[in-house]
Amino acid sequence: MRGNKWSLSSISPVTDKALAYLISVGIMGFGFWIVWVSSGSALMWLAGSAPVAVGLLSLSNEIRNTP
């Protein structure tokens, strides 16, 4: 067998988009989890809002670039 059987170029475009959406939603979910666990700490609310914002930006970028 020659080369790597599982390369990034072998992923279909649909799978690539689905994976990008799942990663974006996962980042947002992690941020929401931080906020939920923080129990009202202002610093943790701020720390949790950063991944939510990054996830939203990433998701909106993926949606905008959909052909």
Protein Blocks (a to p, Z undefined) as FASTA:
>chain_A
ZZjfbafklpcfklmmmmmmmmmmmmmmmmmmmmmmnnopaklmmmmmmmmmmmmmmmmm
mmmmpZZ
